[in-house]
Amino acid sequence: MEGIHEIWGESNINKREYKNLIHRISNASHCIPVKPEYTHRICAHFIHKKLETVAGAPPPMLLVYVAEMMGQYWLPQRIDFEVILESMEKSIDPKFLSSDYITKSLENSKKWIKKEPFAEGWFEDDHAVDQLLKKTFPDFPKIINEKDLMEALFHILVDVLEPKRTIWADRMALMAIWAFSSLDKHKRLGKDFFILSRELYGNTPMDEIPIMIEIAQLTLHSAIKRATALQ
């Protein structure tokens, strides 16, 4: 189910307590300052996503409280990713859209999995992954040789990630919006998220997108760990 599931907030605190709270949150989680427009756009989008899933579903009550405190009235409005990407492309320096830079960007993006907190949860861990691996390897999670590992990665790329290609493309487009809206160093990643999302919306094979190979590996490792723990 998609949408806004949880809202958290504090009230009745003074300015000093507020600053300390923001400092603790920033140190404990991956929070960065963004433009107000980002909050408005994302809230409207995910309210719409929730309504797509559950017709007539009300937003969380605390979200309504936050909207009132901010003087906002969010209407459900889906983000048109095609329009957004066209706008982004026009704003990006052409030198970052050259074939050489695109190749470099895609290669560098695979490092996010191990270096960037925002990519820590980028893997698939649903029942379909477990069923696929058990069907392919009767002794799973005992995958002991390189040939089996490569075959497992191939199946995850083709049978798990490829059917969810548009979902991952949407995620990277949302990340591009986030990066371009950020007020810190993450803004520089906007063009790279744009490139990645465009490759996923296109016809580039999954095994030619380095970060998707990393996501497949993380998916496999997670499945092995999960299956081993159940033994």
DOVEX-978058 format. One record per residue: x, y, z of N, C-alpha, C in turn; chain; residue number from 1; residue in one letter. Coordinates in steps of 0.05 Angstrom, whole numbers. Layout:
<recs>
X;Y;Z;X;Y;Z;X;Y;Z;A;NUM;a
...
</recs>
This chain:
<recs>
17;-24;0;0;0;0;18;25;0;A;1;m
12;43;-18;28;67;-20;13;91;-8;A;2;e
28;111;-1;15;134;11;32;144;34;A;3;g
20;162;50;33;172;74;23;155;97;A;4;i
41;140;109;33;121;130;37;131;158;A;5;h
58;147;162;65;157;189;71;186;189;A;6;e
63;200;209;69;228;213;79;231;242;A;7;i
100;247;245;111;251;272;115;281;276;A;8;w
109;290;300;113;318;305;113;324;335;A;9;g
121;348;342;121;357;370;108;384;371;A;10;e
94;389;393;82;415;397;89;424;425;A;11;s
83;449;431;87;461;457;117;459;466;A;12;n
135;464;448;163;466;455;174;493;448;A;13;i
194;502;463;205;529;458;226;528;436;A;14;n
237;551;429;256;552;407;281;536;413;A;15;k
291;537;437;315;522;444;311;492;442;A;16;r
288;483;453;281;455;451;278;446;422;A;17;e
267;464;406;263;458;377;290;454;364;A;18;y
309;472;369;336;469;357;350;444;366;A;19;k
347;437;391;360;412;401;347;388;388;A;20;n
321;389;385;306;367;372;315;363;343;A;21;l
317;385;328;326;383;301;354;372;299;A;22;i
371;380;318;399;371;318;400;340;323;A;23;h
384;331;342;383;302;348;372;286;325;A;24;r
352;296;312;340;282;289;361;280;266;A;25;i
374;302;261;394;303;240;417;284;244;A;26;s
425;281;270;447;262;276;438;233;276;A;27;n
412;228;281;403;201;284;391;190;258;A;28;a
385;207;239;373;197;214;382;215;191;A;29;s
376;206;167;384;220;143;364;242;136;A;30;h
367;265;149;349;287;144;365;311;133;A;31;c
355;323;112;368;346;101;348;368;96;A;32;i
356;393;97;338;415;92;330;416;62;A;33;p
304;421;57;294;423;30;277;447;27;A;34;v
272;455;2;254;478;-3;226;470;5;A;35;k
210;490;15;182;484;23;166;472;0;A;36;p
172;480;-24;157;470;-47;158;440;-49;A;37;e
181;429;-41;184;400;-42;164;386;-24;A;38;y
161;396;0;142;385;20;114;386;8;A;39;t
106;408;-3;79;411;-14;74;391;-37;A;40;h
94;389;-55;91;372;-78;89;342;-70;A;41;r
107;334;-51;108;306;-43;84;298;-27;A;42;i
75;315;-9;51;309;6;26;306;-12;A;43;c
23;324;-31;1;322;-50;2;297;-66;A;44;a
27;289;-74;30;265;-91;23;240;-76;A;45;h
32;238;-51;28;213;-36;0;211;-24;A;46;f
-13;234;-20;-42;233;-13;-57;221;-37;A;47;i
-49;229;-61;-62;218;-85;-56;188;-87;A;48;h
-31;180;-82;-24;151;-84;-41;135;-64;A;49;k
-46;146;-40;-62;131;-21;-90;128;-31;A;50;k
-101;149;-43;-128;148;-53;-131;128;-77;A;51;l
-109;125;-92;-108;105;-114;-111;77;-102;A;52;e
-99;73;-79;-99;47;-67;-124;41;-52;A;53;t
-133;60;-36;-157;58;-20;-175;82;-25;A;54;v
-195;78;-42;-213;100;-49;-226;113;-25;A;55;a
-224;139;-23;-236;153;-1;-221;152;25;A;56;g
-196;141;25;-181;138;49;-172;166;59;A;57;a
-178;173;84;-170;199;95;-140;200;101;A;58;p
-128;223;99;-100;225;107;-97;222;137;A;59;p
-73;214;146;-68;212;175;-76;239;189;A;60;p
-88;236;213;-97;260;227;-75;280;233;A;61;m
-51;269;240;-29;288;246;-20;303;222;A;62;l
-24;291;198;-17;306;173;-36;330;170;A;63;l
-61;325;177;-81;347;175;-73;369;195;A;64;v
-63;361;219;-55;380;239;-30;396;229;A;65;y
-11;382;216;13;395;206;5;415;184;A;66;v
-14;406;166;-23;424;145;-35;450;156;A;67;a
-51;446;178;-64;470;190;-43;488;203;A;68;e
-23;476;216;-2;492;228;14;508;207;A;69;m
17;496;183;32;508;162;15;527;145;A;70;m
-11;526;150;-29;543;134;-32;532;106;A;71;g
-30;505;104;-32;493;77;-58;477;74;A;72;q
-65;473;49;-88;456;43;-81;439;19;A;73;y
-71;415;24;-60;398;3;-82;382;-11;A;74;w
-84;386;-37;-103;371;-53;-88;348;-66;A;75;l
-100;324;-68;-87;302;-81;-78;309;-110;A;76;p
-53;307;-116;-43;313;-142;-19;296;-149;A;77;q
-23;278;-168;-1;260;-176;20;276;-191;A;78;r
45;269;-185;68;281;-199;69;268;-227;A;79;i
70;285;-248;73;275;-275;103;273;-280;A;80;d
114;249;-278;143;246;-280;153;253;-308;A;81;f
138;248;-329;147;255;-356;151;285;-358;A;82;e
132;300;-348;134;330;-349;157;339;-332;A;83;v
160;328;-308;182;335;-290;209;330;-302;A;84;i
212;307;-315;238;300;-327;244;318;-350;A;85;l
224;325;-366;229;344;-388;238;371;-378;A;86;e
226;380;-356;235;405;-344;263;404;-333;A;87;s
269;381;-320;296;378;-309;317;378;-331;A;88;m
311;364;-353;330;362;-375;337;390;-386;A;89;e
317;407;-388;322;434;-398;339;451;-379;A;90;k
338;444;-353;353;460;-333;381;450;-328;A;91;s
388;426;-338;414;414;-333;434;423;-355;A;92;i
457;430;-346;479;438;-365;483;416;-385;A;93;d
483;422;-411;486;401;-432;511;383;-428;A;94;p
532;394;-416;556;378;-413;551;354;-395;A;95;k
530;355;-378;524;333;-360;504;313;-374;A;96;f
498;318;-399;481;300;-414;495;287;-437;A;97;l
522;291;-437;538;278;-458;540;248;-452;A;98;s
546;232;-473;547;203;-469;570;196;-450;A;99;s
591;211;-450;614;205;-432;606;209;-403;A;100;d
592;232;-398;584;237;-370;562;218;-361;A;101;y
544;211;-379;523;191;-371;535;165;-363;A;102;i
555;156;-378;569;131;-372;582;133;-344;A;103;t
596;155;-340;610;160;-315;590;162;-292;A;104;k
568;176;-296;548;179;-275;536;152;-267;A;105;s
529;136;-287;517;110;-281;537;92;-266;A;106;l
562;94;-273;582;78;-259;586;87;-230;A;107;e
586;114;-226;590;124;-200;566;119;-181;A;108;n
542;118;-193;518;115;-177;517;89;-162;A;109;s
531;69;-172;531;43;-158;544;45;-130;A;110;k
561;65;-126;574;69;-100;555;79;-79;A;111;k
532;89;-87;512;99;-68;504;77;-48;A;112;w
501;53;-58;491;31;-41;508;28;-16;A;113;i
534;31;-18;551;28;6;559;54;19;A;114;k
555;77;5;565;102;16;543;121;26;A;115;k
519;119;15;499;138;21;476;127;38;A;116;e
470;140;60;448;130;77;421;127;63;A;117;p
416;144;43;390;143;29;386;118;13;A;118;f
408;103;8;406;79;-9;407;53;8;A;119;a
407;55;34;410;31;51;387;11;47;A;120;e
364;21;41;341;2;38;334;-4;9;A;121;g
353;0;-10;348;-5;-38;352;-34;-45;A;122;w
332;-50;-39;332;-78;-47;304;-88;-45;A;123;f
299;-111;-58;273;-124;-57;273;-146;-36;A;124;e
253;-148;-20;253;-169;1;225;-182;5;A;125;d
210;-182;-17;183;-194;-14;183;-224;-19;A;126;d
160;-236;-17;157;-265;-19;165;-275;-46;A;127;h
162;-259;-67;168;-267;-94;198;-274;-97;A;128;a
215;-259;-83;244;-264;-84;250;-291;-72;A;129;v
239;-297;-49;244;-323;-36;234;-346;-53;A;130;d
210;-343;-64;199;-365;-80;215;-370;-105;A;131;q
225;-348;-118;241;-351;-142;267;-366;-136;A;132;l
280;-358;-114;306;-371;-108;303;-400;-99;A;133;l
281;-406;-84;276;-433;-76;269;-451;-100;A;134;k
255;-440;-119;248;-455;-144;273;-460;-161;A;135;k
291;-440;-162;314;-442;-179;336;-459;-166;A;136;t
338;-457;-140;359;-472;-125;346;-488;-103;A;137;f
341;-514;-108;327;-531;-88;340;-531;-60;A;138;p
366;-526;-59;380;-526;-33;384;-498;-22;A;139;d
370;-479;-34;373;-451;-24;366;-450;6;A;140;f
382;-436;23;402;-416;16;430;-425;11;A;141;p
434;-450;6;461;-460;1;469;-455;-28;A;142;k
479;-431;-33;491;-424;-59;521;-421;-55;A;143;i
535;-441;-64;563;-442;-56;584;-436;-77;A;144;i
575;-435;-102;596;-430;-123;589;-405;-139;A;145;n
609;-395;-154;606;-371;-169;584;-373;-191;A;146;e
582;-396;-203;563;-400;-224;534;-397;-213;A;147;k
529;-409;-190;502;-406;-177;496;-377;-170;A;148;d
517;-363;-160;513;-335;-152;506;-318;-177;A;149;l
520;-322;-199;515;-307;-223;487;-313;-234;A;150;m
479;-339;-232;452;-347;-242;431;-334;-224;A;151;e
435;-333;-198;416;-321;-180;413;-291;-186;A;152;a
435;-278;-190;434;-249;-196;419;-244;-223;A;153;l
424;-262;-242;411;-259;-268;380;-261;-264;A;154;f
372;-281;-249;343;-285;-244;330;-261;-229;A;155;h
345;-250;-210;335;-227;-195;332;-203;-214;A;156;i
352;-199;-231;351;-176;-249;327;-179;-269;A;157;l
324;-204;-280;305;-208;-301;276;-213;-290;A;158;v
274;-229;-269;248;-238;-260;237;-222;-236;A;159;d
254;-206;-223;245;-190;-200;246;-160;-206;A;160;v
269;-151;-214;273;-122;-218;261;-112;-245;A;161;l
264;-128;-266;253;-119;-292;223;-114;-291;A;162;e
207;-132;-279;178;-126;-277;172;-102;-260;A;163;p
190;-93;-243;186;-70;-226;202;-46;-236;A;164;k
209;-47;-261;226;-26;-274;214;2;-270;A;165;r
188;4;-276;175;30;-274;174;40;-245;A;166;t
170;22;-226;170;29;-198;197;41;-190;A;167;i
219;28;-199;245;38;-192;251;64;-207;A;168;w
241;67;-232;244;92;-247;230;115;-232;A;169;a
206;109;-222;191;130;-207;207;137;-182;A;170;d
218;117;-169;233;123;-144;257;141;-150;A;171;r
271;136;-172;294;152;-178;286;180;-187;A;172;m
263;182;-200;252;209;-207;245;225;-182;A;173;a
233;211;-163;227;224;-137;253;233;-123;A;174;l
274;216;-125;299;223;-113;312;248;-128;A;175;m
307;249;-154;317;273;-169;303;298;-159;A;176;a
277;296;-155;262;319;-145;272;327;-118;A;177;i
277;307;-101;288;312;-74;315;326;-75;A;178;w
333;315;-92;360;326;-93;360;355;-104;A;179;a
345;360;-125;343;387;-136;330;406;-117;A;180;f
314;396;-98;301;413;-78;317;417;-53;A;181;s
339;402;-50;355;403;-26;370;429;-23;A;182;s
376;437;1;390;461;7;419;456;16;A;183;l
429;432;10;457;426;18;471;412;-6;A;184;d
492;397;1;509;385;-20;494;365;-37;A;185;k
472;354;-28;458;334;-43;446;345;-69;A;186;h
445;371;-72;434;383;-96;449;374;-121;A;187;k
475;370;-117;492;362;-140;485;334;-151;A;188;r
471;318;-135;463;292;-144;438;292;-162;A;189;l
425;315;-164;401;317;-179;404;307;-208;A;190;g
425;316;-221;429;308;-249;434;278;-252;A;191;k
447;266;-231;453;238;-232;428;221;-228;A;192;d
410;230;-210;385;216;-206;368;219;-232;A;193;f
369;242;-244;355;247;-269;364;227;-290;A;194;f
391;224;-294;402;205;-313;393;177;-307;A;195;i
394;169;-282;387;142;-275;357;136;-280;A;196;l
340;155;-273;312;151;-277;306;150;-307;A;197;s
319;166;-323;314;166;-352;323;139;-364;A;198;r
345;128;-355;354;102;-365;334;80;-357;A;199;e
322;82;-334;303;62;-325;276;65;-340;A;200;l
268;89;-346;244;93;-362;248;84;-391;A;201;y
274;84;-399;280;76;-426;283;46;-429;A;202;g
299;37;-449;302;9;-455;330;-2;-448;A;203;n
345;12;-433;372;3;-425;368;-23;-409;A;204;t
381;-45;-417;379;-70;-402;388;-67;-373;A;205;p
374;-81;-355;381;-79;-327;410;-85;-321;A;206;m
421;-105;-335;449;-112;-329;469;-92;-340;A;207;d
459;-71;-353;477;-49;-362;474;-24;-345;A;208;e
458;-26;-324;455;-4;-305;469;-13;-279;A;209;i
493;-3;-274;509;-13;-251;495;-14;-224;A;210;p
479;7;-218;467;7;-191;445;-15;-189;A;211;i
433;-23;-211;413;-43;-210;426;-71;-204;A;212;m
450;-74;-214;466;-98;-207;472;-99;-177;A;213;i
479;-75;-166;484;-73;-138;459;-79;-122;A;214;e
436;-69;-131;411;-74;-118;404;-104;-119;A;215;i
410;-117;-142;405;-146;-144;422;-161;-124;A;216;a
447;-153;-121;465;-166;-102;455;-163;-74;A;217;q
447;-139;-67;437;-133;-40;411;-149;-35;A;218;l
394;-152;-56;370;-168;-54;377;-197;-49;A;219;t
397;-207;-63;405;-235;-59;416;-240;-31;A;220;l
434;-222;-22;446;-225;4;424;-224;26;A;221;h
405;-206;23;383;-204;42;367;-229;43;A;222;s
361;-241;19;346;-266;18;360;-289;31;A;223;a
386;-290;26;402;-312;38;402;-309;68;A;224;i
406;-285;78;407;-280;107;380;-287;119;A;225;k
358;-279;105;331;-284;116;326;-314;117;A;226;r
333;-329;95;328;-357;94;345;-372;115;A;227;a
370;-363;118;388;-376;137;378;-374;166;A;228;t
366;-350;172;356;-345;199;332;-363;205;A;229;a
318;-372;185;294;-389;189;301;-419;192;A;230;l
326;-426;186;334;-454;188;337;-463;217;A;231;q
</recs>
